[in-house]
């Protein structure tokens, strides 16, 4: 069964860094793009970053230059390195894989809180 497990969230001060991890089952991870989304209280879930199976990346404008997405195919894991964190980065961060049209998988989410 497909499974995504996020980790690495926590409480950090403004300007600090965190690295999130998303571990996926091998069947789900291979040949698929993986994305990070985030959802703040009372707001919609928004795309933060995506990495293709070949390593191409895209970022939301709000995180460009501060966040870096990467993947370790040997470990079936995708990372989100978050630097220069701001209070507006506070949210639950979710890992997402869409292996085909109409099918997607989500992790349970990991809370990131940036205190000012």
C-alpha positions as CSV (number, residue, x, y, z in Angstrom):
1,X,0.0,0.0,0.0
2,X,1.2,3.4,-0.9
3,X,2.6,5.3,2.1
4,X,4.2,8.7,2.7
5,X,5.7,9.6,6.0
6,X,6.8,13.2,6.8
7,X,9.2,14.2,9.6
8,X,11.4,17.0,10.6
9,X,8.9,19.7,11.6
10,X,9.2,21.7,14.8
11,X,9.5,25.1,16.4
12,X,12.1,27.4,15.2
13,X,12.9,31.1,15.5
14,X,12.7,33.6,12.7
15,X,15.7,33.2,10.5
16,X,16.3,29.7,11.5
17,X,16.3,26.5,9.4
18,X,14.6,23.1,9.3
19,X,14.8,20.1,7.0
20,X,11.7,18.1,6.3
21,X,11.8,14.6,5.1
22,X,9.3,12.5,3.2
23,X,9.9,8.8,3.1
24,X,7.8,6.9,0.5
25,X,7.3,3.3,-0.5
26,X,9.6,2.3,-3.3
27,X,6.6,1.6,-5.7
28,X,5.3,5.1,-5.1
29,X,8.6,6.9,-5.1
30,X,10.2,5.6,-8.3
31,X,9.4,7.4,-11.6
32,X,7.1,9.9,-9.9
33,X,7.3,13.6,-9.0
34,X,7.0,14.4,-5.4
35,X,5.7,17.7,-4.0
36,X,5.5,19.5,-0.7
37,X,2.4,21.5,0.1
38,X,1.5,23.5,3.2
39,X,-1.6,24.6,4.9
40,X,-1.9,27.4,7.4
41,X,-4.9,27.6,9.8
42,X,-7.9,28.9,7.9
43,X,-6.2,28.9,4.6
44,X,-6.1,26.6,1.6
45,X,-3.4,24.0,1.0
46,X,-0.8,25.5,-1.4
47,X,2.1,24.0,-3.4
48,X,5.5,24.8,-1.9
49,X,7.9,22.9,-4.1
50,X,8.0,19.9,-6.5
51,X,10.7,17.7,-7.8
52,X,10.4,15.5,-10.8
53,X,11.7,11.9,-11.1
54,X,14.6,13.4,-13.0
55,X,15.4,16.1,-10.5
56,X,13.8,19.1,-12.1
57,X,12.4,21.5,-9.5
58,X,9.8,24.2,-9.1
59,X,9.0,26.5,-6.2
60,X,6.4,28.8,-5.1
61,X,7.5,32.4,-5.4
62,X,7.2,32.9,-1.7
63,X,9.9,30.4,-1.0
64,X,12.3,30.8,-3.9
65,X,15.9,31.4,-2.7
66,X,15.1,30.1,0.8
67,X,13.8,26.5,0.3
68,X,15.5,23.7,-1.6
69,X,13.8,20.4,-2.5
70,X,15.9,17.4,-3.2
71,X,15.5,13.6,-3.5
72,X,17.6,10.6,-2.6
73,X,16.4,7.8,-4.9
74,X,18.4,5.2,-3.0
75,X,16.5,6.0,0.2
76,X,13.1,6.7,-1.4
77,X,13.1,10.1,0.4
78,X,12.5,13.7,-0.6
79,X,13.8,16.5,1.5
80,X,12.8,20.1,1.9
81,X,15.6,22.3,3.3
82,X,14.0,25.5,4.6
83,X,16.3,28.4,5.5
84,X,15.6,32.0,6.5
85,X,12.3,31.0,7.9
86,X,9.6,33.6,8.4
87,X,6.5,33.6,10.6
88,X,4.4,33.2,7.4
89,X,6.0,29.9,6.8
90,X,4.1,28.5,9.8
91,X,1.9,25.7,8.6
92,X,1.4,22.0,8.4
93,X,3.6,20.7,5.6
94,X,2.4,17.7,3.5
95,X,4.1,15.4,1.1
96,X,2.2,14.5,-2.1
97,X,2.6,12.1,-4.9
98,X,0.3,11.9,-8.0
99,X,1.3,8.8,-9.8
100,X,-1.4,9.1,-12.4
101,X,-4.4,11.3,-13.3
102,X,-7.1,11.1,-10.7
103,X,-4.9,9.4,-8.1
104,X,-2.9,11.1,-5.4
105,X,-1.4,10.2,-2.0
106,X,-0.8,12.4,1.0
107,X,1.3,12.0,4.1
108,X,0.0,12.8,7.6
109,X,1.7,16.2,7.7
110,X,4.3,17.7,9.9
111,X,3.9,21.0,11.8
112,X,6.3,23.8,11.3
113,X,6.0,26.8,13.6
114,X,8.2,29.9,13.2
115,X,8.2,32.2,16.2
116,X,9.0,35.9,16.1
